[in-house]
Amino acid sequence: MKERGCPYRNGVRGRSFASRPGIGGVSCTASLHCVGCRQDFALPVRPDATPRQIDDKFKRHGWRLDPHVCPGCISQAAKDKRMASQKPSAAAMRAQAQMIQMLAEHFDTTAGAYADEWSDKAIAERTGLAVDVVVEYRRAAFGEIKEPAELAKLRQDIGALETLMREHAAAMAGEIAQLRARLAKASAGFAA
């Protein structure tokens, strides 16, 4: 079934059209919704522009249409494709193997902790890999670093003491308020 009218003006198939009063006449914009980044992008168009002219304008600005993909997403997809097709060097593969071995030896997945003097940074320095690479791999394959039980206990104790301090401060403030009220009442007879 053929669609009637202008898809931009009808707001269909990821297209939309807006007109606003402007200086010297009406200001019109046509918009496309990118399926990649989920953003809406608008371009100024003539009020009498046909759907084909508007599509051509978006294409001249680097868009791919139906499905609509913005220039940024097209560029990112091309970059990702190039990166995926590149074969890692032998040195990079050795460094990754060394990282995996060190993680297996020095990271306790149950405790979520490194052995003494080991860390993501230490493994990165020894292998020559970026710290971000080690962190990302450790998280995906071995798990997150967990807070030691003694630190969790200290946090709990501090929280309990802070609560107790607030309760005592509130009780003391109440006592002081009562004493001031008694003082005001008692001194009212002397002021006359």
Rosetta constraint file for C-alpha pairs under 8 A:
AtomPair CA 3 CA 7 HARMONIC 7.98 0.50
AtomPair CA 5 CA 9 HARMONIC 7.75 0.50
AtomPair CA 5 CA 10 HARMONIC 7.23 0.50
AtomPair CA 6 CA 10 HARMONIC 6.01 0.50
AtomPair CA 6 CA 50 HARMONIC 7.47 0.50
AtomPair CA 6 CA 51 HARMONIC 5.91 0.50
AtomPair CA 7 CA 11 HARMONIC 5.81 0.50
AtomPair CA 7 CA 12 HARMONIC 5.25 0.50
AtomPair CA 7 CA 13 HARMONIC 6.90 0.50
AtomPair CA 7 CA 15 HARMONIC 6.34 0.50
AtomPair CA 7 CA 16 HARMONIC 7.32 0.50
AtomPair CA 7 CA 51 HARMONIC 6.99 0.50
AtomPair CA 8 CA 12 HARMONIC 6.65 0.50
AtomPair CA 8 CA 15 HARMONIC 4.85 0.50
AtomPair CA 8 CA 16 HARMONIC 4.32 0.50
AtomPair CA 8 CA 17 HARMONIC 5.08 0.50
AtomPair CA 8 CA 30 HARMONIC 6.67 0.50
AtomPair CA 8 CA 31 HARMONIC 7.61 0.50
AtomPair CA 8 CA 51 HARMONIC 6.85 0.50
AtomPair CA 9 CA 16 HARMONIC 5.96 0.50
AtomPair CA 9 CA 17 HARMONIC 5.11 0.50
AtomPair CA 9 CA 18 HARMONIC 7.81 0.50
AtomPair CA 10 CA 16 HARMONIC 7.02 0.50
AtomPair CA 10 CA 17 HARMONIC 7.92 0.50
AtomPair CA 11 CA 15 HARMONIC 5.34 0.50
AtomPair CA 11 CA 16 HARMONIC 4.37 0.50
AtomPair CA 11 CA 17 HARMONIC 6.88 0.50
AtomPair CA 12 CA 16 HARMONIC 6.97 0.50
AtomPair CA 14 CA 32 HARMONIC 5.68 0.50
AtomPair CA 14 CA 33 HARMONIC 5.14 0.50
AtomPair CA 14 CA 34 HARMONIC 7.90 0.50
AtomPair CA 14 CA 68 HARMONIC 7.55 0.50
AtomPair CA 15 CA 30 HARMONIC 7.35 0.50
AtomPair CA 15 CA 31 HARMONIC 5.66 0.50
AtomPair CA 15 CA 32 HARMONIC 4.78 0.50
AtomPair CA 15 CA 33 HARMONIC 6.60 0.50
AtomPair CA 16 CA 30 HARMONIC 5.77 0.50
AtomPair CA 16 CA 31 HARMONIC 5.07 0.50
AtomPair CA 16 CA 32 HARMONIC 6.61 0.50
AtomPair CA 17 CA 28 HARMONIC 7.31 0.50
AtomPair CA 17 CA 29 HARMONIC 5.81 0.50
AtomPair CA 17 CA 30 HARMONIC 4.45 0.50
AtomPair CA 17 CA 31 HARMONIC 6.12 0.50
AtomPair CA 18 CA 28 HARMONIC 5.64 0.50
AtomPair CA 18 CA 29 HARMONIC 5.34 0.50
AtomPair CA 18 CA 30 HARMONIC 6.46 0.50
AtomPair CA 19 CA 26 HARMONIC 6.41 0.50
AtomPair CA 19 CA 27 HARMONIC 5.50 0.50
AtomPair CA 19 CA 28 HARMONIC 4.23 0.50
AtomPair CA 19 CA 29 HARMONIC 6.41 0.50
AtomPair CA 19 CA 47 HARMONIC 7.83 0.50
AtomPair CA 20 CA 26 HARMONIC 5.67 0.50
AtomPair CA 20 CA 27 HARMONIC 5.18 0.50
AtomPair CA 20 CA 28 HARMONIC 6.40 0.50
AtomPair CA 21 CA 25 HARMONIC 6.25 0.50
AtomPair CA 21 CA 26 HARMONIC 4.61 0.50
AtomPair CA 21 CA 27 HARMONIC 5.94 0.50
AtomPair CA 22 CA 26 HARMONIC 5.07 0.50
AtomPair CA 22 CA 27 HARMONIC 5.27 0.50
AtomPair CA 26 CA 47 HARMONIC 7.46 0.50
AtomPair CA 27 CA 44 HARMONIC 7.58 0.50
AtomPair CA 27 CA 46 HARMONIC 7.91 0.50
AtomPair CA 27 CA 47 HARMONIC 7.57 0.50
AtomPair CA 28 CA 44 HARMONIC 5.81 0.50
AtomPair CA 28 CA 45 HARMONIC 5.57 0.50
AtomPair CA 28 CA 46 HARMONIC 6.35 0.50
AtomPair CA 28 CA 47 HARMONIC 5.88 0.50
AtomPair CA 29 CA 42 HARMONIC 6.00 0.50
AtomPair CA 29 CA 43 HARMONIC 5.38 0.50
AtomPair CA 29 CA 44 HARMONIC 4.31 0.50
AtomPair CA 29 CA 45 HARMONIC 5.37 0.50
AtomPair CA 30 CA 42 HARMONIC 5.42 0.50
AtomPair CA 30 CA 43 HARMONIC 5.53 0.50
AtomPair CA 30 CA 44 HARMONIC 6.43 0.50
AtomPair CA 30 CA 45 HARMONIC 6.45 0.50
AtomPair CA 30 CA 54 HARMONIC 7.28 0.50
AtomPair CA 31 CA 40 HARMONIC 6.37 0.50
AtomPair CA 31 CA 41 HARMONIC 5.31 0.50
AtomPair CA 31 CA 42 HARMONIC 4.12 0.50
AtomPair CA 31 CA 43 HARMONIC 6.44 0.50
AtomPair CA 32 CA 40 HARMONIC 5.61 0.50
AtomPair CA 32 CA 41 HARMONIC 5.50 0.50
AtomPair CA 32 CA 42 HARMONIC 6.59 0.50
AtomPair CA 32 CA 68 HARMONIC 7.04 0.50
AtomPair CA 33 CA 38 HARMONIC 6.39 0.50
AtomPair CA 33 CA 39 HARMONIC 5.76 0.50
AtomPair CA 33 CA 40 HARMONIC 4.39 0.50
AtomPair CA 33 CA 41 HARMONIC 6.48 0.50
AtomPair CA 33 CA 68 HARMONIC 6.65 0.50
AtomPair CA 34 CA 38 HARMONIC 5.12 0.50
AtomPair CA 34 CA 39 HARMONIC 5.53 0.50
AtomPair CA 34 CA 40 HARMONIC 6.31 0.50
AtomPair CA 34 CA 41 HARMONIC 7.69 0.50
AtomPair CA 34 CA 68 HARMONIC 5.19 0.50
AtomPair CA 34 CA 69 HARMONIC 4.92 0.50
AtomPair CA 34 CA 70 HARMONIC 5.68 0.50
AtomPair CA 35 CA 39 HARMONIC 7.86 0.50
AtomPair CA 35 CA 67 HARMONIC 6.90 0.50
AtomPair CA 35 CA 68 HARMONIC 5.94 0.50
AtomPair CA 35 CA 69 HARMONIC 5.89 0.50
AtomPair CA 36 CA 69 HARMONIC 6.12 0.50
AtomPair CA 36 CA 70 HARMONIC 7.56 0.50
AtomPair CA 36 CA 73 HARMONIC 6.03 0.50
AtomPair CA 37 CA 73 HARMONIC 6.84 0.50
AtomPair CA 43 CA 58 HARMONIC 7.70 0.50
AtomPair CA 45 CA 49 HARMONIC 6.64 0.50
AtomPair CA 45 CA 54 HARMONIC 7.10 0.50
AtomPair CA 49 CA 53 HARMONIC 6.00 0.50
AtomPair CA 49 CA 54 HARMONIC 6.47 0.50
AtomPair CA 50 CA 54 HARMONIC 6.31 0.50
AtomPair CA 51 CA 55 HARMONIC 6.11 0.50
AtomPair CA 52 CA 56 HARMONIC 6.08 0.50
AtomPair CA 53 CA 57 HARMONIC 6.20 0.50
AtomPair CA 54 CA 58 HARMONIC 6.42 0.50
AtomPair CA 55 CA 59 HARMONIC 6.25 0.50
AtomPair CA 55 CA 65 HARMONIC 7.69 0.50
AtomPair CA 56 CA 60 HARMONIC 6.16 0.50
AtomPair CA 57 CA 61 HARMONIC 6.44 0.50
AtomPair CA 58 CA 62 HARMONIC 6.62 0.50
AtomPair CA 58 CA 63 HARMONIC 5.51 0.50
AtomPair CA 59 CA 63 HARMONIC 4.66 0.50
AtomPair CA 59 CA 64 HARMONIC 6.30 0.50
AtomPair CA 59 CA 65 HARMONIC 7.50 0.50
AtomPair CA 61 CA 71 HARMONIC 7.61 0.50
AtomPair CA 62 CA 70 HARMONIC 6.97 0.50
AtomPair CA 62 CA 71 HARMONIC 5.10 0.50
AtomPair CA 63 CA 68 HARMONIC 6.98 0.50
AtomPair CA 63 CA 69 HARMONIC 5.85 0.50
AtomPair CA 63 CA 70 HARMONIC 4.93 0.50
AtomPair CA 63 CA 71 HARMONIC 5.44 0.50
AtomPair CA 64 CA 68 HARMONIC 5.57 0.50
AtomPair CA 64 CA 69 HARMONIC 5.17 0.50
AtomPair CA 64 CA 70 HARMONIC 6.71 0.50
AtomPair CA 64 CA 71 HARMONIC 7.77 0.50
AtomPair CA 65 CA 69 HARMONIC 6.47 0.50
AtomPair CA 69 CA 73 HARMONIC 6.31 0.50
AtomPair CA 69 CA 74 HARMONIC 6.52 0.50
AtomPair CA 70 CA 74 HARMONIC 6.30 0.50
AtomPair CA 71 CA 75 HARMONIC 6.09 0.50
AtomPair CA 72 CA 76 HARMONIC 6.17 0.50
AtomPair CA 73 CA 77 HARMONIC 6.01 0.50
AtomPair CA 74 CA 78 HARMONIC 6.28 0.50
AtomPair CA 75 CA 79 HARMONIC 6.22 0.50
AtomPair CA 76 CA 80 HARMONIC 6.06 0.50
AtomPair CA 77 CA 81 HARMONIC 6.09 0.50
AtomPair CA 78 CA 82 HARMONIC 6.24 0.50
AtomPair CA 79 CA 83 HARMONIC 6.19 0.50
AtomPair CA 80 CA 84 HARMONIC 6.07 0.50
AtomPair CA 81 CA 85 HARMONIC 6.19 0.50
AtomPair CA 82 CA 86 HARMONIC 6.39 0.50
AtomPair CA 88 CA 92 HARMONIC 6.08 0.50
AtomPair CA 88 CA 93 HARMONIC 6.60 0.50
AtomPair CA 89 CA 93 HARMONIC 6.35 0.50
AtomPair CA 90 CA 94 HARMONIC 6.19 0.50
AtomPair CA 91 CA 95 HARMONIC 6.16 0.50
AtomPair CA 92 CA 96 HARMONIC 6.20 0.50
AtomPair CA 93 CA 97 HARMONIC 6.18 0.50
AtomPair CA 94 CA 98 HARMONIC 6.09 0.50
AtomPair CA 95 CA 99 HARMONIC 6.11 0.50
AtomPair CA 95 CA 127 HARMONIC 5.24 0.50
AtomPair CA 95 CA 128 HARMONIC 6.93 0.50
AtomPair CA 95 CA 129 HARMONIC 6.88 0.50
AtomPair CA 96 CA 100 HARMONIC 6.26 0.50
AtomPair CA 96 CA 127 HARMONIC 7.68 0.50
AtomPair CA 96 CA 129 HARMONIC 7.81 0.50
AtomPair CA 97 CA 101 HARMONIC 6.25 0.50
AtomPair CA 98 CA 102 HARMONIC 6.16 0.50
AtomPair CA 98 CA 127 HARMONIC 6.60 0.50
AtomPair CA 99 CA 103 HARMONIC 6.09 0.50
AtomPair CA 99 CA 123 HARMONIC 6.49 0.50
AtomPair CA 99 CA 124 HARMONIC 7.71 0.50
AtomPair CA 99 CA 127 HARMONIC 6.39 0.50
AtomPair CA 99 CA 134 HARMONIC 7.26 0.50
AtomPair CA 100 CA 104 HARMONIC 6.14 0.50
AtomPair CA 101 CA 105 HARMONIC 6.22 0.50
AtomPair CA 102 CA 106 HARMONIC 5.85 0.50
AtomPair CA 102 CA 107 HARMONIC 7.85 0.50
AtomPair CA 102 CA 123 HARMONIC 6.98 0.50
AtomPair CA 103 CA 107 HARMONIC 5.23 0.50
AtomPair CA 103 CA 123 HARMONIC 7.90 0.50
AtomPair CA 103 CA 138 HARMONIC 7.21 0.50
AtomPair CA 103 CA 142 HARMONIC 7.80 0.50
AtomPair CA 104 CA 108 HARMONIC 7.87 0.50
AtomPair CA 106 CA 114 HARMONIC 5.64 0.50
AtomPair CA 106 CA 115 HARMONIC 5.33 0.50
AtomPair CA 106 CA 118 HARMONIC 6.77 0.50
AtomPair CA 107 CA 112 HARMONIC 7.19 0.50
AtomPair CA 107 CA 113 HARMONIC 5.84 0.50
AtomPair CA 107 CA 114 HARMONIC 4.42 0.50
AtomPair CA 107 CA 115 HARMONIC 6.32 0.50
AtomPair CA 107 CA 142 HARMONIC 7.76 0.50
AtomPair CA 108 CA 112 HARMONIC 5.61 0.50
AtomPair CA 108 CA 113 HARMONIC 5.46 0.50
AtomPair CA 108 CA 114 HARMONIC 6.11 0.50
AtomPair CA 108 CA 115 HARMONIC 7.44 0.50
AtomPair CA 109 CA 113 HARMONIC 6.99 0.50
AtomPair CA 109 CA 142 HARMONIC 5.82 0.50
AtomPair CA 109 CA 143 HARMONIC 6.33 0.50
AtomPair CA 111 CA 146 HARMONIC 6.85 0.50
AtomPair CA 111 CA 148 HARMONIC 7.95 0.50
AtomPair CA 112 CA 143 HARMONIC 6.84 0.50
AtomPair CA 112 CA 144 HARMONIC 6.13 0.50
AtomPair CA 112 CA 145 HARMONIC 4.58 0.50
AtomPair CA 112 CA 146 HARMONIC 4.71 0.50
AtomPair CA 112 CA 147 HARMONIC 7.76 0.50
AtomPair CA 113 CA 145 HARMONIC 5.51 0.50
AtomPair CA 113 CA 146 HARMONIC 6.32 0.50
AtomPair CA 113 CA 148 HARMONIC 7.91 0.50
AtomPair CA 114 CA 118 HARMONIC 5.64 0.50
AtomPair CA 114 CA 119 HARMONIC 6.10 0.50
AtomPair CA 117 CA 122 HARMONIC 7.90 0.50
AtomPair CA 118 CA 122 HARMONIC 5.75 0.50
AtomPair CA 118 CA 123 HARMONIC 7.19 0.50
AtomPair CA 119 CA 123 HARMONIC 6.35 0.50
AtomPair CA 120 CA 124 HARMONIC 6.16 0.50
AtomPair CA 120 CA 131 HARMONIC 6.23 0.50
AtomPair CA 120 CA 134 HARMONIC 5.95 0.50
AtomPair CA 120 CA 135 HARMONIC 6.04 0.50
AtomPair CA 121 CA 125 HARMONIC 6.14 0.50
AtomPair CA 121 CA 131 HARMONIC 5.62 0.50
AtomPair CA 121 CA 134 HARMONIC 7.97 0.50
AtomPair CA 122 CA 126 HARMONIC 6.29 0.50
AtomPair CA 123 CA 127 HARMONIC 6.08 0.50
AtomPair CA 123 CA 131 HARMONIC 7.98 0.50
AtomPair CA 123 CA 134 HARMONIC 7.31 0.50
AtomPair CA 124 CA 128 HARMONIC 5.57 0.50
AtomPair CA 124 CA 129 HARMONIC 4.93 0.50
AtomPair CA 124 CA 130 HARMONIC 5.74 0.50
AtomPair CA 124 CA 131 HARMONIC 5.21 0.50
AtomPair CA 124 CA 134 HARMONIC 6.36 0.50
AtomPair CA 125 CA 129 HARMONIC 7.01 0.50
AtomPair CA 129 CA 133 HARMONIC 6.65 0.50
AtomPair CA 129 CA 134 HARMONIC 7.14 0.50
AtomPair CA 130 CA 134 HARMONIC 6.70 0.50
AtomPair CA 131 CA 135 HARMONIC 6.11 0.50
AtomPair CA 132 CA 136 HARMONIC 6.00 0.50
AtomPair CA 133 CA 137 HARMONIC 6.11 0.50
AtomPair CA 134 CA 138 HARMONIC 5.94 0.50
AtomPair CA 135 CA 139 HARMONIC 6.09 0.50
AtomPair CA 136 CA 140 HARMONIC 6.22 0.50
AtomPair CA 137 CA 141 HARMONIC 5.87 0.50
AtomPair CA 137 CA 142 HARMONIC 7.66 0.50
AtomPair CA 138 CA 142 HARMONIC 4.97 0.50
AtomPair CA 138 CA 143 HARMONIC 6.02 0.50
AtomPair CA 138 CA 144 HARMONIC 7.34 0.50
AtomPair CA 139 CA 143 HARMONIC 4.37 0.50
AtomPair CA 139 CA 144 HARMONIC 5.15 0.50
AtomPair CA 147 CA 151 HARMONIC 6.66 0.50
AtomPair CA 147 CA 152 HARMONIC 6.77 0.50
AtomPair CA 148 CA 152 HARMONIC 6.55 0.50
AtomPair CA 149 CA 153 HARMONIC 6.17 0.50
AtomPair CA 150 CA 154 HARMONIC 6.22 0.50
AtomPair CA 151 CA 155 HARMONIC 6.22 0.50
AtomPair CA 152 CA 156 HARMONIC 6.24 0.50
AtomPair CA 153 CA 157 HARMONIC 6.18 0.50
AtomPair CA 154 CA 158 HARMONIC 6.16 0.50
AtomPair CA 155 CA 159 HARMONIC 6.18 0.50
AtomPair CA 156 CA 160 HARMONIC 6.23 0.50
AtomPair CA 157 CA 161 HARMONIC 6.20 0.50
AtomPair CA 158 CA 162 HARMONIC 6.11 0.50
AtomPair CA 159 CA 163 HARMONIC 6.22 0.50
AtomPair CA 160 CA 164 HARMONIC 6.21 0.50
AtomPair CA 161 CA 165 HARMONIC 6.05 0.50
AtomPair CA 162 CA 166 HARMONIC 6.26 0.50
AtomPair CA 163 CA 167 HARMONIC 6.23 0.50
AtomPair CA 164 CA 168 HARMONIC 6.19 0.50
AtomPair CA 165 CA 169 HARMONIC 6.05 0.50
AtomPair CA 166 CA 170 HARMONIC 6.10 0.50
AtomPair CA 167 CA 171 HARMONIC 6.20 0.50
AtomPair CA 168 CA 172 HARMONIC 6.05 0.50
AtomPair CA 169 CA 173 HARMONIC 6.06 0.50
AtomPair CA 170 CA 174 HARMONIC 6.24 0.50
AtomPair CA 171 CA 175 HARMONIC 6.33 0.50
AtomPair CA 172 CA 176 HARMONIC 6.15 0.50
AtomPair CA 173 CA 177 HARMONIC 6.14 0.50
AtomPair CA 174 CA 178 HARMONIC 6.29 0.50
AtomPair CA 175 CA 179 HARMONIC 6.23 0.50
AtomPair CA 176 CA 180 HARMONIC 6.14 0.50
AtomPair CA 177 CA 181 HARMONIC 6.20 0.50
AtomPair CA 178 CA 182 HARMONIC 6.25 0.50
AtomPair CA 179 CA 183 HARMONIC 6.09 0.50
AtomPair CA 180 CA 184 HARMONIC 6.04 0.50
AtomPair CA 181 CA 185 HARMONIC 6.15 0.50
AtomPair CA 182 CA 186 HARMONIC 6.02 0.50
AtomPair CA 183 CA 187 HARMONIC 5.90 0.50
AtomPair CA 184 CA 188 HARMONIC 6.00 0.50
AtomPair CA 185 CA 189 HARMONIC 7.50 0.50
AtomPair CA 186 CA 190 HARMONIC 7.63 0.50
AtomPair CA 187 CA 191 HARMONIC 6.43 0.50
AtomPair CA 188 CA 192 HARMONIC 7.13 0.50
